[in-house]
Amino acid sequence: MMIDREGAAPADARGVTTRDGAGDAAWGRNGALASALFLAACGSEQAAAPATPAGSSTPAPVVVAPPAPPTAAEASRFLAQASMGATRAEIDKVVSRGYAGWIDDQIAMARPISYWDWLVAGGYNAAANINSYAGFDAMVWSQLIGAPDQLRQRVVTALLDILVVGIDGLNAQWRPFLMAAYMDVLADNAFGNYRTLLGAVTTSAAMAYYLTFLNNRKADTRTGAMPDENYARELMQLFTLGLYRLNSDGTQQTSNGAPIDTYTQADVTQLARVFTGLQLANSDNSTPDRMRLPLVMTASLHETGTSTVLGASINGADGMGAVNAALDTIFAHPNVPPFIGKLLIQRLVTSNPSPAYVARVAAVFADNGKQVRGDLAAVVRAVLLDSEARGSAALTKAEAGRLRTPVERLTGWARAFGATSPSNAWAIGDTTSGTSRLGQGIGRAPSVFNFYRPGYIPPATALAGAGLVAPEFQITNEQSVVGYVNFMYSLVANGIGDVKADYTAILTKAGDSAALVDEVNVLLAAGQLSSATVASIRAAVDSVATTATNAAINRVGIAIMLTLASPDYLTLR
């Protein structure tokens, strides 16, 4: 099977079952879809200029028309950025409420259940699970696919890509609960303040295990042992500042043509002294409960001397006071708004935002309009409502958009077609295998650098020639594309465990290939399939006669699977 660097050619599609397992005839034997990334344009919003009455010397009052409601395709495009996948019901809500109204509703929505409570409700805190991964993946999929607070879920996945902790890197017991507690920190602060989030992350047991600063000790002059520098380095490099000084629009500051370092090794060493003395709140390991408690400071392990970080003096006499002072110093650095703002734009909207887009988001991070710095709710609004996110220009600009992550493709299908797990087992499991699954799994990052880096440029490609980054392509290759197509084929056709889609609604359109493909195009691809791709999929659908055995489910399966495999779908504009 051949693929294109910009996306995947579809595999032959053979067989799909209904929700109850009926119908397994062939979906068809179709050639590869056209791989050119021509995207369907969405409508734009325009308001007519007010007219001045003839013969009048007084201008007519200016009446500002309310913005036109989004179309279904525009709403689906928005949901592809703001949720884990569109549903017909959510599309209707966006059309009715508008983008800002939908965001307001989502921010106001209480969490139905925490990750931690989901595990407890499932009985996974039984002593037999102390060394097990049991419940972890099911917990994640249950919320990504089924939870109504979809904006929060989407922001959690973005924050987890930035403030990385991966379950396989936790050298501890009760690992699913460590991850649940950490993801709850991200979820509870997703619309809060970034400084508060940094404090919660710093005192998280999961982060302390992952970046090895749990039980970190002050320097020992007798042995020459020094404090662990892992967290100090990654806090500045990955979580707040980045390596180089930035202008407010995210572009690098330079001196004699070279980028200027944001911090030095001395800053790392000094900051590591601050993060000494942090330990678990208690020693009771018979239950996972201590894994959700904030770390506590043990004075005897803490460096009490003064540390100099980014030019500021941090008095170490009060251990937690020193931690907070150091976080305040880092949070106040001018790099934080453009650095974090750009990362959120890349995770939600586009891999290559313009400097102006970054500057607008960074300005909101620096001041939400009420002299508050780090207001994540305001920042998320700014990212999703910006003209570069909502305008139609991105549909035709070569540098706009991004590759959908493999997880987003799975959840997009599952949500569009009402996948549920009646037993609440959510048996999708670990999807990190690149040969037989997705090559990615939420909460399973292989390192603190995540599955892919925000600055990754695919070598020897047109993207590289244009100087464009494409982070998600770091986990995209011939092997992973084949693994993705085969895994999704199995899910679309048969589900997994009792996780199955409900195709009842879409089956009503099976007899009309135009209506069928149009609906799949809107639900999955935000109306962005090119006319050539639509024609190819319709031809494949029509290759199965409407009078054939199991025609309806097979025609639906072809339309869904070929859309999921098309480059037009894989690239979100």
C-alpha positions in Angstrom: 0.0 0.0 0.0 1.4 3.4 -1.0 0.9 6.5 1.0 1.4 10.2 0.4 3.4 12.3 2.9 0.3 14.5 3.3 -1.9 11.6 4.3 -3.0 8.1 3.7 -4.4 6.3 0.7 -7.3 4.1 1.7 -7.1 0.3 2.0 -9.7 -1.9 0.4 -12.8 -1.8 2.6 -14.4 -5.2 3.2 -17.4 -5.7 5.4 -19.1 -3.7 8.2 -21.6 -4.9 10.8 -24.6 -3.2 12.3 -24.8 -2.5 16.0 -26.1 -6.0 16.6 -23.5 -7.6 14.4 -25.7 -8.3 11.4 -24.5 -7.9 7.8 -20.9 -8.7 6.8 -20.9 -8.5 3.0 -18.0 -6.9 1.3 -17.9 -3.1 1.4 -16.4 -3.1 -2.1 -13.0 -3.3 -3.8 -12.0 0.2 -4.6 -8.8 1.9 -5.6 -7.0 4.6 -3.7 -8.7 8.0 -3.4 -7.1 11.0 -4.9 -4.5 12.4 -2.5 -4.5 16.1 -3.4 -5.4 18.3 -0.5 -8.2 20.3 -2.1 -10.5 21.5 0.7 -14.2 22.5 0.4 -14.8 26.1 1.3 -17.1 27.1 4.1 -19.3 30.2 4.0 -18.2 33.5 5.4 -20.1 36.0 7.5 -20.7 39.5 6.1 -22.9 42.3 7.1 -24.3 44.9 4.7 -23.4 48.5 5.2 -26.3 50.7 6.4 -27.9 53.0 3.9 -28.4 56.7 4.3 -32.0 57.8 3.3 -32.1 59.9 0.1 -32.4 63.6 0.7 -31.6 63.3 4.4 -28.8 65.4 5.9 -28.7 63.3 9.0 -27.0 59.9 8.6 -29.2 57.0 9.5 -28.3 55.2 12.8 -25.8 52.5 12.3 -27.4 49.2 12.9 -24.9 46.3 13.4 -26.4 43.1 12.2 -25.8 40.1 14.4 -23.4 37.6 13.0 -25.0 35.0 10.8 -25.3 31.6 12.6 -22.6 29.1 11.6 -23.5 26.6 8.9 -23.5 22.9 9.9 -20.1 22.5 8.2 -18.7 25.5 10.0 -20.0 24.2 13.3 -18.4 20.8 12.6 -15.1 22.5 11.8 -15.3 24.4 15.1 -16.1 21.2 17.0 -13.1 19.5 15.4 -10.9 22.1 17.2 -12.9 22.5 20.4 -14.0 18.9 21.2 -13.0 15.3 20.6 -15.4 15.1 17.6 -18.6 16.5 16.3 -22.0 14.9 16.8 -25.2 16.0 15.0 -26.6 17.2 18.3 -23.5 19.3 19.1 -23.5 20.7 15.6 -27.1 21.9 16.2 -26.1 23.4 19.5 -23.3 25.4 17.9 -25.6 26.6 15.1 -28.2 27.7 17.7 -25.9 29.2 20.3 -23.1 30.4 18.2 -19.4 29.8 18.8 -19.1 32.0 21.9 -22.3 30.8 23.4 -21.3 27.2 23.0 -17.9 27.9 24.7 -19.7 29.7 27.6 -22.0 26.7 28.1 -19.1 24.3 28.1 -17.0 26.4 30.6 -20.0 26.6 32.9 -20.6 22.9 32.7 -19.8 20.9 35.9 -17.7 17.8 35.5 -20.0 14.8 35.5 -17.4 12.6 37.2 -13.7 13.0 37.9 -11.2 10.5 36.4 -10.3 9.4 40.0 -14.0 8.8 40.9 -14.5 6.9 37.7 -11.8 4.4 38.7 -13.1 4.1 42.3 -16.7 3.5 41.0 -15.3 0.7 38.8 -13.7 -0.9 41.9 -10.2 -0.5 40.5 -8.9 0.6 43.9 -9.0 -3.0 45.1 -5.7 -4.1 46.6 -5.2 -6.7 43.8 -4.7 -3.8 41.4 -1.8 -2.1 43.2 0.6 -3.1 40.4 -1.9 -3.1 37.6 -2.8 -0.8 34.7 -6.4 -2.0 35.1 -9.0 0.7 34.3 -6.6 3.3 33.0 -7.4 3.2 29.2 -11.1 2.6 29.9 -11.2 5.7 32.1 -9.6 7.8 29.4 -11.8 6.6 26.5 -15.0 6.8 28.6 -14.5 10.5 29.0 -13.0 11.4 25.7 -15.9 9.7 23.8 -18.8 9.9 26.2 -18.4 12.9 28.5 -20.6 16.0 27.7 -17.9 18.5 28.9 -16.1 18.2 25.6 -14.2 21.5 25.6 -12.7 20.6 28.9 -11.8 17.1 27.6 -10.1 18.7 24.5 -8.2 21.2 26.6 -7.0 18.4 29.0 -5.5 16.5 26.0 -3.8 19.7 24.9 -2.4 20.4 28.4 -1.3 16.8 28.7 0.7 17.2 25.5 2.4 20.3 27.1 2.7 19.3 30.8 3.5 15.7 29.9 3.2 12.8 32.3 3.0 9.3 30.8 1.9 6.3 32.8 4.7 4.0 31.5 7.2 6.5 33.0 5.8 6.2 36.5 8.1 4.1 38.7 5.4 3.6 41.3 2.4 1.5 42.4 -1.2 2.6 41.8 -0.2 4.0 38.4 -3.7 4.4 37.0 -4.6 6.4 40.1 -1.5 8.6 39.8 -2.5 9.4 36.2 -6.2 10.0 37.2 -5.1 12.4 39.9 -2.9 14.2 37.5 -5.5 14.4 34.7 -7.9 15.7 37.3 -5.5 18.5 38.1 -5.4 19.4 34.4 -9.2 19.1 34.1 -10.0 21.1 37.3 -7.7 23.9 36.1 -8.4 23.8 32.4 -10.4 27.0 32.6 -8.6 28.4 35.6 -5.3 30.3 36.0 -2.1 28.9 34.5 -0.1 30.0 37.6 -2.5 28.0 39.8 -2.1 25.1 37.4 1.7 25.3 37.7 1.5 25.1 41.5 -0.8 22.1 41.3 1.4 20.3 38.8 4.5 21.0 40.9 2.9 19.4 44.0 1.5 16.5 42.0 2.7 13.1 43.0 2.5 11.9 39.3 4.8 14.7 38.1 7.2 14.2 41.0 7.5 10.5 40.1 7.7 11.2 36.4 10.4 13.9 36.6 12.1 12.3 39.5 12.0 15.1 42.1 10.1 13.2 44.7 12.3 13.0 47.8 14.7 15.4 46.1 17.4 16.3 48.7 19.6 19.3 49.2 23.3 19.1 48.3 25.5 16.8 50.4 28.9 18.3 50.8 30.3 15.0 52.1 29.3 12.9 49.1 29.1 15.6 46.5 25.5 14.7 45.7 23.5 17.5 44.1 19.7 18.0 43.8 18.0 16.4 40.9 17.6 18.9 38.1 15.0 17.1 36.0 12.0 19.1 36.9 13.8 22.4 37.1 14.9 22.0 33.5 11.7 20.8 32.0 9.6 23.3 33.9 11.4 26.1 32.1 12.1 24.4 28.8 8.8 22.7 28.1 6.2 24.0 30.5 6.7 27.8 30.6 9.5 29.5 28.8 11.1 27.6 26.0 14.8 27.6 25.1 15.0 31.1 23.5 13.7 34.5 24.3 10.6 35.4 22.3 8.9 38.5 21.1 5.3 38.9 22.1 4.3 37.4 18.7 6.3 34.2 19.4 9.1 35.0 17.0 12.6 34.6 18.4 14.8 37.4 19.7 18.3 37.3 18.2 21.7 38.9 18.8 24.1 39.0 15.9 21.8 36.6 14.1 21.7 34.0 16.8 18.8 33.2 19.1 19.2 34.4 22.7 18.9 31.8 25.4 16.0 32.2 27.9 17.9 30.7 30.8 21.3 29.2 31.6 22.5 26.0 33.2 23.1 28.1 36.4 19.4 28.9 36.5 18.6 25.2 36.2 21.0 24.3 39.1 19.7 27.1 41.3 16.1 26.2 40.6 16.7 22.6 41.4 17.7 23.7 44.9 14.2 25.1 45.4 12.5 21.8 44.5 14.1 19.9 47.3 12.2 18.4 50.2 8.9 17.5 48.5 7.5 14.2 49.5 4.2 12.2 49.5 1.7 13.4 52.1 1.8 10.1 54.0 3.2 6.6 54.0 0.0 4.6 53.7 0.2 2.6 50.4 -2.5 0.2 51.2 -4.9 2.3 49.1 -4.1 4.8 46.3 -5.5 7.7 48.2 -2.2 9.4 49.0 -1.5 9.7 45.2 -4.1 12.4 44.9 -2.9 14.5 47.8 -0.5 17.5 47.2 3.1 16.9 48.1 4.3 18.2 51.4 7.6 19.9 52.3 10.1 18.1 54.6 12.3 20.8 56.0 15.3 18.5 56.7 15.6 17.7 53.0 15.1 21.2 51.7 17.9 23.6 50.7 17.4 26.7 52.9 19.9 28.9 51.3 19.2 31.7 48.8 18.8 30.6 45.1 19.1 33.0 42.1 16.7 32.1 39.3 16.3 34.3 36.2 17.9 37.1 38.1 15.6 36.9 41.1 16.7 35.9 44.6 14.6 33.2 46.1 14.9 32.9 49.9 14.8 29.2 50.8 14.1 29.5 54.5 10.5 28.6 54.0 10.4 25.6 51.7 6.9 26.0 50.1 7.4 29.8 50.2 10.5 29.3 48.0 8.6 27.0 45.6 5.9 29.6 45.2 8.3 32.5 44.8 10.2 30.6 42.1 6.9 29.8 40.2 5.9 33.4 40.5 9.2 34.5 39.0 8.9 32.1 36.1 5.2 32.9 35.5 6.0 36.6 35.3 8.6 36.1 32.5 7.6 37.7 29.2 8.1 34.4 27.3 5.2 32.6 29.0 2.3 34.2 27.1 3.6 33.7 23.6 5.1 30.3 24.4 2.0 28.7 26.0 -0.3 30.6 23.7 1.3 29.2 20.6 1.4 25.7 21.9 -2.3 25.8 22.6 -3.0 27.2 19.1 -1.0 24.3 17.6 -2.8 21.7 19.7 -6.3 23.1 18.9 -6.2 24.9 15.6 -3.2 25.1 13.3 0.5 24.0 13.3 1.8 27.2 11.8 -0.1 30.2 13.3 0.8 33.6 12.0 2.8 35.8 14.4 -0.2 38.1 14.6 -2.4 35.2 15.8 0.1 34.3 18.4 0.4 38.0 19.5 -3.4 38.3 19.9 -3.6 35.2 22.0 -0.5 36.1 24.0 -2.0 39.5 24.8 -5.0 37.8 26.3 -2.8 35.5 28.3 -0.9 38.6 29.6 -4.1 40.4 30.4 -7.6 39.0 30.1 -9.0 42.5 30.0 -9.4 42.6 33.8 -5.6 42.8 34.6 -5.5 39.1 35.2 -2.5 37.1 33.8 -2.8 33.5 32.8 -6.6 33.2 32.6 -7.0 29.9 30.6 -10.7 30.3 29.9 -10.0 33.7 28.2 -7.0 32.2 26.4 -9.0 29.2 25.1 -11.7 31.6 23.9 -9.1 33.7 22.2 -7.6 30.7 20.4 -10.9 29.3 19.2 -12.6 32.6 18.3 -9.7 34.2 16.5 -10.2 35.2 12.8 -7.6 32.7 11.8 -9.5 29.9 13.5 -13.0 30.9 12.4 -12.4 32.7 9.1 -12.7 31.0 5.7 -9.2 32.1 4.5 -7.6 29.2 6.2 -9.4 26.8 3.9 -7.2 27.8 1.0 -3.9 28.9 2.6 -1.2 26.3 2.2 0.3 27.0 5.7 -3.0 26.7 7.5 -4.4 23.7 9.4 -2.8 20.7 10.9 -2.8 16.9 10.7 -5.5 15.3 12.9 -3.9 13.2 15.6 -4.8 9.4 15.4 -6.7 9.7 18.7 -8.8 12.5 17.3 -9.7 10.3 14.3 -10.9 7.5 16.5 -12.9 9.7 18.9 -14.2 11.7 15.9 -15.7 8.5 14.4 -16.9 7.2 17.8 -18.7 10.5 18.7 -20.1 11.1 15.2 -21.8 7.7 15.2 -22.8 7.4 18.9 -20.4 4.7 20.0 -21.1 3.5 23.5 -20.0 0.8 25.9 -23.1 -0.6 27.7 -21.0 -2.4 30.3 -18.8 0.7 30.8 -15.7 -1.4 30.1 -14.6 0.8 27.1 -12.4 -2.0 25.9 -10.5 0.0 23.3 -7.3 -0.4 25.4 -3.8 0.8 24.8 -3.6 2.2 21.2 0.1 3.2 21.2 1.3 0.4 18.8 2.2 1.9 15.5 1.9 -1.4 13.6 -1.5 -2.6 14.7 -3.3 0.4 16.3 -3.0 4.2 16.3 0.6 4.9 17.3 -0.7 7.2 20.0 -2.5 6.9 23.3 -3.7 9.7 25.7 -1.6 9.5 28.9 0.9 7.2 27.4 3.5 9.6 26.1 6.9 7.8 25.7 8.8 10.8 27.2 8.5 14.3 28.5 8.7 15.4 24.9 5.4 13.7 24.1 4.7 11.6 21.0 5.7 14.6 18.8 7.4 17.9 19.2 5.8 21.2 18.3 8.7 22.2 16.1 9.0 19.0 14.1 9.5 19.4 10.4 9.1 16.3 8.2 12.4 15.9 6.4 12.6 16.0 2.6 9.1 17.2 2.1 7.4 20.2 0.6 6.6 21.3 4.2 10.3 21.4 5.0 10.9 23.4 1.8 8.4 25.9 2.9 9.8 26.1 6.4 6.6 24.8 7.9 6.3 22.6 11.0 4.0 19.5 11.1 4.2 18.1 14.6 1.9 15.2 14.2 3.8 13.9 11.2 6.5 12.8 13.7 4.3 9.7 14.4 3.1 9.4 10.8 4.9 6.9 8.5 4.0 4.0 6.1 3.8 1.6 9.0 1.6 3.8 11.3 -0.7 4.7 8.4 -1.4 1.0 7.6 -1.8 0.3 11.3 -4.3 3.1 11.6 -6.4 2.2 8.6 -6.6 -1.5 9.6 -7.5 -0.7 13.2 -10.1 1.8 12.2 -11.6 -0.6 9.7 -12.0 -3.2 12.4 -13.6 -0.6 14.7 -16.0 0.8 12.1 -17.0 -2.7 11.0 -17.2 -4.6 14.3 -16.4 -2.3 17.2 -14.3 -3.7 20.0 -15.6 -5.5 23.0 -19.0 -3.9 23.5 -17.8 -0.6 22.2 -19.9 -0.2 19.0 -21.3 2.6 16.9 -25.0 3.1 16.4 -25.5 3.6 12.6 -29.3 3.9 12.9 -29.5 7.5 11.8 -27.0 7.3 8.9 -28.5 4.1 7.6 -31.6 6.2 6.6 -29.4 7.9 3.9 -27.8 4.7 2.6 -29.9 4.5 -0.5 -28.8 8.0 -1.7 -25.1 8.1 -2.2 -25.1 11.9 -2.4 -27.0 12.4 0.8 -25.0 9.7 2.6 -21.5 11.1 1.6 -22.6 14.6 2.3 -23.7 13.7 5.9 -20.5 11.8 6.6 -18.5 14.7 5.1 -20.1 17.1 7.5 -20.0 14.9 10.6 -16.4 13.7 10.2 -14.6 16.1 7.8 -16.4 19.4 8.5 -17.4 19.5 4.9 -13.7 19.7 3.8 -13.7 16.7 1.4 -12.8 17.9 -2.1 -15.2 17.5 -4.9 -12.9 14.9 -6.4 -12.8 12.9 -3.1 -16.5 13.1 -2.8 -16.9 11.8 -6.3 -14.5 8.9 -5.6 -16.3 7.9 -2.4 -19.8 8.2 -4.1 -18.6 5.9 -6.9 -17.3 3.4 -4.3 -20.6 3.5 -2.5 -22.6 3.1 -5.7 -20.5 0.1 -6.6 -22.8 -1.7 -4.1 -26.3 -1.9 -5.5 -29.0 -0.8 -3.2 -30.7 -4.1 -3.8 -27.7 -6.2 -2.8 -27.7 -8.2 0.4 -26.8 -6.0 3.4 -26.6 -3.1 1.0 -27.4 -0.3 3.4 -24.8 -1.2 6.1 -22.1 -1.9 3.5 -22.8 1.4 1.7 -22.6 3.3 5.0 -19.3 1.4 5.9 -17.7 2.4 2.6 -18.6 6.0 3.0 -17.3 6.2 6.6 -14.1 4.2 6.1 -13.0 5.9 2.9 -13.6 9.3 4.5 -11.5 8.3 7.5 -8.7 7.2 5.2 -8.8 10.3 2.8 -6.1 12.9 3.0 -8.8 15.6 2.9 -10.1 14.3 6.2 -6.7 13.7 7.8 -5.8 17.4 7.3 -8.0 19.7 9.3 -8.2 23.3 8.0 
